């Protein structure tokens, strides 16, 4: 299907922000430069078989050196805001204590470059690249890591807080816990299944402590970004499937949103977890996590998840299912089903679940993997999802922005460079950047929104 021109997109409120997102390990490269310490991803990519074809983020998009060219690409799009992440081990090579000024200098240059281009910097503190030294002390299984996140937050806010007003503390803590600690397919590569649950609480506690450190330094808006998915059943689902879907929803959607927005954990008995997550939750923690309330919730959406009752050897109270054959869904190159209306369902569902406890939402990631330059399929995807956001706003959900994942093709974790999410294609041999058709589409869409 050829999409409608951006001119025919619904008009969004004037304050609505148009952005694009990346993350440090996925784009920066310069893995051992200017005193940067190793992260868990620098270590994980060396494990045989951990990443497809042994790809690593050692060079990635070389954004560390080419950030000025990348800011020019953002300016060409007319972006209001750029969401990037800060590499913790660039700032604190051992995760705590000694500060590396050259790391801070890089983000200083990036922030100044963005502001000079009229683009708001929106940094995320933790997008999965924990300093390896902290992993050696237990990583997010240890409560102390939460305090280290707050220490690091204070260091970057001392340096950037005069120009950065808005911060995101964590990126997709559910995915980090599940892929990194429960299933071992991401760094740090631990396969603890439900033994990973303390990682949820320690990340949330880290959010609360880091948010306090940022506020002390004058931060105006603090968000956390959660990956959320509408949970769906297959046709003919029965009672056991519904119980499985509820258990999955508790894990994927509520484990992080409920403590942040309601100050309590959802019922996790299906996972054999006690109310205090096996001793991880201490008095006062949930207050720290939930108050003062978030100024905004970042939501990353890619697709719904279909769930069935677990098979006999599942080890968890659900099984993931393939989407139903009917009505049939387009698939991205990653194989993910394309379901734009799932985003409207998700946003209106969050509003129904949390009511007035739901702060304004920003879609901090949405996008798809397609390799071609003439990427009409990505245009279709983006067009459909932007309309889905408009439908949610129309239905009364307060959504303040939409960020495409991603500005550039980049290191897609365990998939290496095989998945191409960029509005801009990157040739990883030459580092040549070539804007795709979707880049022009997004540029025109933004221009239409800004200038009517
Ligand atoms: O590339 C990732 C990103 O780091 C976190 N959200 C999902 C993206 C696509 O898989």
Boltz pocket constraint, residues with backbone or C-beta under 6 A from the ligand:
constraints:
  - pocket:
      binder: B
      contacts: [[A, 23], [A, 26], [A, 172], [A, 300], [A, 365], [A, 405], [A, 411], [A, 412]]
      max_distance: 6.0
